[in-house]
Amino acid sequence: MSDLSARDLLALHALVARYLGVSPGVADPAALRLALVAPDQVAAGDLFERAAALAQAIVQARPFRAANVAQAAAAAALYLRAYDLELQLTTGESDALRDFLRGADRLALAAWLRAHTEPLPLAPAAGGSG
């Protein structure tokens, strides 16, 4: 199963916080637990809707001391990566993503994620070039 754990999100937040130069850590453990189950609340949704639910839950619940919006984007990317999908984000698109993350329309965020995600390249076969 590829669901993220609290440990996954805490490790990710440590990286995001270090990159942004803010203090890492959880401000509200209950909000973090709620964010972790958000993808499971989208039973009929696809992977992108589940990633969007996770991201929006982080933005709305604000479980971390700082950088909740950046963490939400990173968490959605990590969620999709567990399914061998990679979020393709250029600097010019970060404002649009931020707007979708802060919005209430999970399906619009899911559509944006779907449009900006590509499968990870296949790893070369072990043993050489055959």
PEKAGI-V105883 format. One record per residue. N is the residue number from 0. RES is the residue in one letter. SS is DSSP state (@ for helix, = for strand, . for the rest). PSI is psi in radians with two decimals (* if undefined). Layout:
BEGIN
N:RES:SS:PSI / N:RES:SS:PSI
END
This chain:
BEGIN
0:M:.:2.56 / 1:S:.:0.25 / 2:D:.:2.53 / 3:L:.:2.60 / 4:S:.:2.96 / 5:A:@:-0.68 / 6:R:@:-0.73 / 7:D:@:-0.82 / 8:L:@:-0.60 / 9:L:@:-0.73 / 10:A:@:-0.74 / 11:L:@:-0.75 / 12:H:@:-0.61 / 13:A:@:-0.71 / 14:L:@:-0.80 / 15:V:@:-0.80 / 16:A:@:-0.76 / 17:R:@:-0.77 / 18:Y:@:-0.72 / 19:L:@:-0.16 / 20:G:.:0.62 / 21:V:.:2.96 / 22:S:.:2.23 / 23:P:.:2.94 / 24:G:.:2.84 / 25:V:=:2.29 / 26:A:.:-0.52 / 27:D:.:1.66 / 28:P:@:-0.62 / 29:A:@:-0.67 / 30:A:@:-0.62 / 31:L:@:-0.75 / 32:R:@:-0.71 / 33:L:@:-0.72 / 34:A:@:-0.67 / 35:L:@:-0.53 / 36:V:@:-0.11 / 37:A:@:-0.75 / 38:P:@:-0.57 / 39:D:@:-0.31 / 40:Q:@:-0.08 / 41:V:.:1.10 / 42:A:.:-0.70 / 43:A:.:-0.04 / 44:G:.:2.79 / 45:D:.:-3.08 / 46:L:@:-0.65 / 47:F:@:-0.65 / 48:E:@:-0.62 / 49:R:@:-0.72 / 50:A:@:-0.70 / 51:A:@:-0.70 / 52:A:@:-0.74 / 53:L:@:-0.86 / 54:A:@:-0.80 / 55:Q:@:-0.61 / 56:A:@:-0.67 / 57:I:@:-0.77 / 58:V:@:-0.77 / 59:Q:@:-0.71 / 60:A:@:-0.41 / 61:R:.:1.01 / 62:P:.:-0.34 / 63:F:=:2.74 / 64:R:.:-0.58 / 65:A:.:2.84 / 66:A:.:0.65 / 67:N:@:-0.65 / 68:V:@:-0.77 / 69:A:@:-0.68 / 70:Q:@:-0.68 / 71:A:@:-0.77 / 72:A:@:-0.77 / 73:A:@:-0.67 / 74:A:@:-0.71 / 75:A:@:-0.75 / 76:A:@:-0.74 / 77:L:@:-0.69 / 78:Y:@:-0.82 / 79:L:@:-0.61 / 80:R:@:-0.51 / 81:A:.:-0.32 / 82:Y:.:0.40 / 83:D:.:0.62 / 84:L:=:2.52 / 85:E:=:2.19 / 86:L:=:2.20 / 87:Q:.:1.88 / 88:L:.:2.13 / 89:T:.:2.82 / 90:T:@:-0.69 / 91:G:@:-0.30 / 92:E:@:-0.09 / 93:S:@:-0.60 / 94:D:@:-0.72 / 95:A:@:-0.77 / 96:L:@:-0.76 / 97:R:@:-0.73 / 98:D:@:-0.75 / 99:F:@:-0.68 / 100:L:@:-0.69 / 101:R:@:-0.27 / 102:G:.:2.98 / 103:A:.:-0.03 / 104:D:.:1.65 / 105:R:@:-0.64 / 106:L:@:-0.62 / 107:A:@:-0.73 / 108:L:@:-0.74 / 109:A:@:-0.72 / 110:A:@:-0.69 / 111:W:@:-0.79 / 112:L:@:-0.76 / 113:R:@:-0.73 / 114:A:@:-0.33 / 115:H:.:0.41 / 116:T:=:2.45 / 117:E:=:2.68 / 118:P:=:2.52 / 119:L:.:2.53 / 120:P:.:2.58 / 121:L:.:2.47 / 122:A:.:2.53 / 123:P:.:2.56 / 124:A:.:2.49 / 125:A:.:2.49 / 126:G:.:0.02 / 127:G:.:-2.85 / 128:S:.:0.15 / 129:G:.:*
END
